[in-house]
Amino acid sequence: MEPNEAGNWPFDQPRNSATVTTRQVMQGLEPILFVSHNSDDHGWQFIGSSAVAMTDIMLVGLVEVVKRDPTVFEVADLAPGWQAYRAKAGDQWARRELPPESEDEQ
């Protein structure tokens, strides 16, 4: 599925919505191994294999992430409050529900 095909956008957010990722993912240095879909604002995060440092965080349009790694289409139906993960690029995505936030974290 190409991200520019009319009517074939499976994410619950528009193509140009801001998503969180890392410099390593966007520069092609790391594959996307972890995807999270926020329950509160329906935002998306796409993370690689290394620990996330604030200096590496990037906000990019969702379509830019899809162009970098079209396999994220496989988790476009991920419900808000859920995560998908895999050990390496090409592996099947596993899914899990995020635990509810405690009142201390809100």
C-alpha positions as CSV (number, residue, x, y, z in Angstrom):
1,M,0.0,0.0,0.0
2,E,1.4,3.3,-1.0
3,P,1.0,6.2,1.4
4,N,-0.2,8.6,-1.3
5,E,-3.0,6.4,-2.7
6,A,-6.3,8.1,-2.2
7,G,-8.6,6.3,0.2
8,N,-6.1,3.8,1.4
9,W,-4.9,5.5,4.7
10,P,-5.6,3.0,7.5
11,F,-4.3,5.1,10.4
12,D,-6.8,7.0,12.7
13,Q,-4.7,10.2,12.3
14,P,-4.2,12.1,9.0
15,R,-1.0,11.7,7.0
16,N,0.4,15.0,8.1
17,S,-0.2,14.5,11.9
18,A,2.9,14.9,14.1
19,T,4.4,11.7,15.3
20,V,7.3,11.0,17.7
21,T,10.3,9.1,16.4
22,T,14.0,9.3,16.6
23,R,16.8,10.6,14.4
24,Q,18.2,7.0,14.1
25,V,14.9,5.8,12.6
26,M,14.5,8.7,10.2
27,Q,18.1,8.5,9.0
28,G,17.7,4.7,8.4
29,L,20.2,3.8,11.0
30,E,17.7,1.7,13.0
31,P,14.5,-0.2,12.0
32,I,11.3,0.6,13.8
33,L,10.9,-2.1,16.5
34,F,8.4,-0.4,18.8
35,V,5.1,1.4,18.0
36,S,2.9,3.0,20.6
37,H,-0.6,4.5,20.1
38,N,-1.6,6.9,22.9
39,S,-5.0,6.4,24.5
40,D,-5.4,10.1,25.4
41,D,-4.6,12.0,22.2
42,H,-4.4,9.0,19.7
43,G,-0.8,10.1,18.9
44,W,1.8,7.6,17.6
45,Q,5.4,6.9,18.5
46,F,7.8,4.9,16.3
47,I,11.0,3.9,18.0
48,G,14.1,1.9,17.0
49,S,16.5,-0.3,19.0
50,S,18.5,2.1,21.0
51,A,17.5,3.8,24.3
52,V,15.7,7.1,23.5
53,A,17.6,10.2,24.3
54,M,15.9,13.6,24.3
55,T,18.5,14.8,21.8
56,D,17.4,12.2,19.3
57,I,13.7,12.8,19.4
58,M,12.0,14.1,16.3
59,L,8.5,15.2,15.4
60,V,7.7,14.2,11.8
61,G,4.5,13.7,9.8
62,L,3.0,10.2,10.0
63,V,3.4,9.8,6.3
64,E,7.2,10.3,6.6
65,V,7.4,7.4,9.0
66,V,5.3,5.2,6.6
67,K,7.7,6.2,3.7
68,R,10.7,5.2,5.8
69,D,9.1,1.8,6.8
70,P,5.9,0.7,5.1
71,T,5.6,-2.3,7.4
72,V,4.1,0.0,10.0
73,F,0.9,-0.3,7.9
74,E,0.7,-3.7,9.6
75,V,0.0,-2.0,12.9
76,A,-2.2,0.8,11.7
77,D,-5.2,-0.8,13.3
78,L,-3.4,-0.7,16.7
79,A,-6.1,0.4,19.2
80,P,-5.4,3.5,21.3
81,G,-3.6,2.4,24.5
82,W,-1.8,-0.4,22.8
83,Q,1.8,-1.1,21.7
84,A,3.3,-3.3,19.0
85,Y,6.9,-4.6,19.1
86,R,9.2,-6.9,17.3
87,A,12.8,-8.2,17.8
88,K,14.0,-7.2,14.4
89,A,12.9,-5.8,11.0
90,G,10.9,-8.4,9.1
91,D,9.6,-10.2,12.3
92,Q,5.9,-10.4,13.0
93,W,4.5,-7.6,15.2
94,A,3.4,-8.7,18.7
95,R,0.8,-6.5,20.5
96,R,0.1,-5.7,24.1
97,E,-2.2,-3.3,25.9
98,L,-0.5,-0.6,27.9
99,P,-1.2,-0.8,31.7
100,P,-3.5,2.0,32.9
101,E,-1.6,5.0,34.2
102,S,-1.6,5.5,38.0
103,E,-2.9,8.8,39.3
104,D,0.7,9.8,40.2
105,E,1.7,9.6,36.5
106,Q,-1.1,11.8,35.2
